[in-house]
Amino acid sequence: MKAELDRILENNKIMIIDGSMSTPLERMGADLNDELWTAKVLREQPELIKKVHKDYLKAGADCGITASYQATIPGLMAKGMTEAEAEDLIAESVRVFLEARDEWWKEEGEAAGREYPLCLASVGPYGAYLADGSEYRGRYAITDSELSHFHRRRLEVLRDAGADMYLIETIPSRREAVIVADLAEEMGLPYWVSYSCMSGTKINEGDLIRDCVRELAEGGPSPTNESSADSPKGRPGLKMVGANCTDPKFMVSLIGEIKAGLTDAARDLPIAVYPNSGEKYDPRTKTWTRAGEGLAFGAYAFEYMKAGARAVGGCCTTVASHIEQVTEARKRFLVR
């Protein structure tokens, strides 16, 4: 069985993305107070990672995001692993999802007539490795070549492990998105890019998301980023673009801004959104707090679908019950 994005979108119309890895792990008693975050559990209790994956598939997810967001070679080596051990643990994030997918498929997925889920290899930002909240700020004190070197080997490891698609996610920086996309193009990988955003119009580093998306989709040079000057026109490996790890109230606006950034050549590029549950993150204390009441998560999801999102799910502080709400929202949307 082969997992295919186009087939899922054609048959299901809207793809359901899974939710947070960290919050379900914490609810199962896992200790994530570590620079490695969920990668710590991947190293010590991979069976918990597998359970989270299966719970999301049972809740209706059409894809699963690997626990490699904060699993980086330098980060793992700083915790005493050899380079080879670090690479193997990154590959393990893919293996764990593939095992969970196959078990779920045999237990219930195939018989229920579900689509075979995509394995999305999470490629988190450089800021996640720093473990200081930089994915909410960007503006790294690092050169383009250093940033490219940081991302290259992890992409190669995830590719060799057998992921279906590469999710370059929670990206706060315009230049980082271009650099990692160019690496994926060089390797011939199918990928999507998802930005973390501060508002309904801007990514966390402050650029307008419509400008970021336009540059990314067209593949042309950026006036502020020398690394993209030799990029080919267009990026054929780019299969989806969107936003995540962002307040849910901003997503409808962001969908509109992304559409505005997609010029004629990329007009049909699908848009994906998977926001946080609505809480605010404090990088100093590494805690989330409720910041007022908004719509129910499923109601937000319905609005995203109306606005044109082709893939919807959840990010930080979401759990399987949130994805169940998204699944129900899709049912309501498709019978409108």
C-alpha positions in Angstrom: 0.0 0.0 0.0 1.3 3.4 -0.9 0.3 6.6 0.8 -0.4 9.5 -1.6 -1.4 13.1 -0.8 -3.3 13.5 -4.1 -5.4 10.5 -3.5 -6.3 11.5 0.0 -7.3 15.0 -1.1 -9.2 13.6 -4.1 -11.2 11.1 -2.0 -11.6 12.9 1.3 -11.6 16.5 -0.1 -10.1 17.7 3.2 -7.1 15.9 4.8 -7.2 15.6 8.6 -3.8 16.3 10.2 -3.1 14.9 13.6 -2.4 16.9 16.8 0.2 17.6 19.3 2.7 14.9 20.4 3.7 16.6 23.6 0.4 17.1 25.4 -0.8 13.4 25.0 2.6 12.3 26.2 2.4 14.5 29.3 -1.1 13.2 30.0 0.4 9.7 30.0 3.0 10.8 32.6 6.0 11.4 30.4 8.5 14.1 31.6 9.2 16.5 28.7 11.2 19.1 30.8 14.3 18.6 28.7 16.0 20.3 25.7 15.1 17.2 23.7 11.3 17.6 24.5 9.4 14.8 22.7 12.7 13.3 21.4 13.5 12.4 25.0 10.4 10.1 25.0 11.3 8.8 21.6 14.7 7.8 23.1 13.3 6.3 26.4 9.7 5.2 25.8 9.0 4.8 22.0 5.9 2.7 22.8 4.2 5.9 24.1 5.0 7.7 20.8 3.4 4.8 19.0 0.3 4.9 21.1 -0.2 8.7 20.4 0.1 8.0 16.7 -2.5 5.2 16.8 -4.9 7.3 18.9 -4.8 10.1 16.3 -5.4 7.6 13.5 -8.4 6.3 15.4 -9.7 9.8 15.9 -9.8 10.3 12.1 -6.3 11.6 11.1 -5.3 10.9 7.5 -1.6 11.5 8.3 0.8 11.4 11.2 3.7 13.7 12.0 6.8 11.9 13.3 8.4 12.8 16.7 11.5 14.3 15.0 10.6 17.9 15.5 13.2 18.4 18.2 15.4 15.4 17.3 18.5 16.9 15.8 22.0 15.5 15.4 23.7 18.3 17.5 21.0 18.3 20.1 21.2 14.5 20.6 25.0 14.5 20.6 24.9 17.2 23.3 23.0 14.6 25.4 25.8 12.0 25.1 24.8 10.1 21.9 27.3 9.4 19.1 26.6 10.8 15.7 25.5 7.4 14.5 23.2 6.9 17.5 21.6 10.3 16.9 21.0 9.5 13.3 19.4 6.2 14.2 17.1 7.8 16.8 15.9 10.3 14.1 15.2 7.4 11.8 13.4 5.7 14.7 10.8 8.4 14.6 9.8 7.3 11.2 9.9 3.6 12.0 7.7 4.1 15.0 5.0 5.8 12.9 5.2 3.2 10.2 4.7 0.5 12.8 1.7 2.4 14.3 0.2 2.9 10.9 0.5 -0.7 9.8 -0.9 -2.0 13.1 -3.9 0.4 12.9 -4.5 -0.4 9.3 -4.7 -4.1 10.0 -6.8 -3.6 13.1 -9.4 -1.2 11.7 -8.3 1.2 9.0 -8.6 -1.0 6.0 -11.9 -2.6 7.0 -13.4 0.8 7.7 -12.5 2.0 4.2 -10.2 4.7 5.3 -7.4 6.2 3.2 -3.9 4.8 3.9 -2.3 7.5 6.0 0.7 9.6 5.1 3.9 9.5 7.1 4.9 13.2 7.5 8.6 13.5 8.6 8.7 16.5 10.9 11.5 18.9 10.1 11.4 21.5 12.9 13.2 24.9 12.8 16.6 25.7 14.0 14.9 27.5 16.8 13.5 24.2 18.2 17.1 22.9 18.6 17.9 26.0 20.6 15.0 25.1 23.0 14.6 28.7 24.0 11.4 29.6 22.2 13.2 30.8 19.1 10.5 29.2 16.9 8.3 32.1 18.1 10.9 34.7 17.2 13.3 33.6 14.5 16.2 36.0 13.8 18.9 33.4 14.3 22.5 34.5 14.8 23.7 32.0 12.2 24.8 32.2 8.5 22.8 30.7 5.6 25.4 28.1 5.0 25.4 27.1 8.7 21.6 26.9 8.6 21.7 24.7 5.5 24.3 22.4 7.1 22.1 22.1 10.2 19.1 20.8 8.2 20.8 18.8 5.4 21.8 15.6 7.3 18.5 15.3 9.2 16.6 15.5 5.9 18.8 12.7 4.5 18.2 10.5 7.5 14.5 11.0 7.3 14.5 10.3 3.6 16.4 7.1 4.1 14.1 6.0 6.8 11.2 5.9 4.4 8.9 8.9 5.2 6.2 9.7 2.6 6.5 13.5 2.8 8.6 16.1 4.6 6.9 18.6 6.8 9.0 21.7 7.2 7.0 23.1 10.1 6.8 25.9 12.6 9.1 28.0 10.5 9.4 31.6 11.9 11.8 32.8 9.3 11.5 33.6 5.6 15.1 32.7 4.8 14.9 29.4 6.7 11.9 28.3 4.8 13.7 29.0 1.5 16.9 27.3 2.6 15.2 24.1 3.7 12.9 24.1 0.7 15.9 24.3 -1.6 17.6 21.4 0.2 14.4 19.3 -0.3 14.3 20.3 -4.0 18.0 19.3 -4.3 17.2 15.9 -2.8 14.0 15.4 -4.9 11.8 15.2 -1.9 8.0 16.0 -1.8 7.5 18.5 1.0 5.3 21.2 2.5 6.2 24.3 4.4 4.3 25.6 7.4 5.0 28.9 9.0 4.5 29.9 12.7 2.8 33.3 12.8 2.3 36.2 15.2 -0.9 37.6 13.6 -3.3 37.1 10.8 -0.9 38.6 8.3 2.7 38.1 9.5 5.0 35.2 10.3 6.8 35.3 13.7 9.9 37.0 12.3 7.7 39.8 11.0 7.5 39.3 7.3 4.1 39.2 5.6 3.1 35.6 5.0 1.8 36.5 1.5 5.3 37.6 0.5 6.9 34.5 2.1 4.5 32.2 0.2 5.0 34.1 -3.1 8.8 33.8 -2.9 8.6 30.1 -1.8 6.1 29.1 -4.5 7.8 31.0 -7.3 11.3 29.8 -6.4 12.8 33.1 -7.5 15.5 35.2 -5.8 14.7 37.2 -2.7 16.0 40.7 -2.3 17.0 40.0 1.3 18.2 36.4 1.0 21.3 35.6 -1.0 20.8 31.9 -0.5 17.9 31.8 -2.9 19.6 33.7 -5.7 20.4 30.5 -7.6 17.1 28.8 -6.9 15.3 27.4 -9.9 12.1 29.1 -11.0 9.3 27.3 -9.3 9.7 24.5 -6.7 8.1 21.3 -8.1 8.6 19.4 -4.8 6.4 21.9 -2.9 3.1 20.1 -2.4 1.4 22.2 0.2 1.9 25.4 2.2 0.3 26.8 5.4 0.6 27.8 9.0 0.8 26.1 12.4 1.7 26.6 16.0 -0.4 29.8 15.9 -3.4 31.1 17.7 -6.6 29.6 16.1 -8.2 33.0 15.8 -5.6 34.1 13.2 -6.0 31.2 10.8 -8.9 32.4 8.6 -7.0 35.6 7.9 -3.8 33.7 7.2 -5.6 31.4 4.7 -6.7 34.5 2.8 -3.2 36.0 2.9 -1.7 32.7 1.7 -4.1 32.7 -1.2 -3.1 36.3 -2.0 0.5 35.2 -2.1 -0.1 32.3 -4.5 0.2 33.8 -8.0 -1.2 32.1 -11.1 1.6 29.5 -11.4 0.8 28.1 -7.9 -2.9 29.0 -7.6 -3.9 25.4 -7.0 -1.3 24.7 -4.3 -3.3 23.3 -1.3 -3.3 25.2 2.0 -2.9 23.5 5.4 -3.5 24.9 8.8 -3.0 23.3 12.2 -3.2 25.8 15.1 -2.6 25.5 18.8 -5.7 24.9 20.9 -5.8 28.6 21.8 -3.5 28.8 24.8 -0.4 31.0 25.1 3.2 29.7 25.5 5.7 31.2 27.9 9.2 30.1 26.7 10.8 31.1 30.0 8.6 28.7 32.1 7.9 26.3 29.1 4.2 26.4 30.1 0.9 27.1 28.4 -2.0 29.1 29.8 -5.5 29.7 28.7 -5.9 33.2 27.2 -9.6 33.8 27.1 -12.3 31.8 25.4 -12.7 31.5 21.6 -14.7 29.2 19.4 -14.7 25.4 20.0 -11.9 23.8 18.1 -14.3 22.0 15.7 -16.1 25.3 15.0 -12.7 26.9 14.1 -11.9 24.0 11.9 -15.2 24.4 10.0 -14.4 28.0 9.4 -10.9 27.1 8.0 -12.5 24.7 5.6 -15.0 27.3 4.5 -12.0 29.7 3.9 -10.3 27.2 1.6 -8.0 25.1 3.7 -7.5 21.6 2.2 -5.8 20.1 5.3 -6.7 20.9 8.9 -5.5 19.6 12.3 -4.0 20.7 15.6 -0.6 21.7 17.1 0.4 22.5 20.6 -2.0 21.5 23.5 -4.3 19.6 21.1 -5.1 15.9 21.7 -7.2 13.2 20.0 -10.5 14.8 21.1 -9.6 17.9 19.1 -8.9 15.8 16.0 -12.3 14.1 16.5 -13.8 17.6 16.4 -12.0 18.3 13.1 -13.2 15.0 11.7 -16.8 15.9 12.6 -16.3 19.4 11.1 -15.2 17.8 7.8 -18.4 15.7 7.8 -20.5 18.8 8.3 -18.6 20.8 5.7 -18.9 18.1 3.0 -22.7 17.8 3.4 -23.3 21.6 3.3 
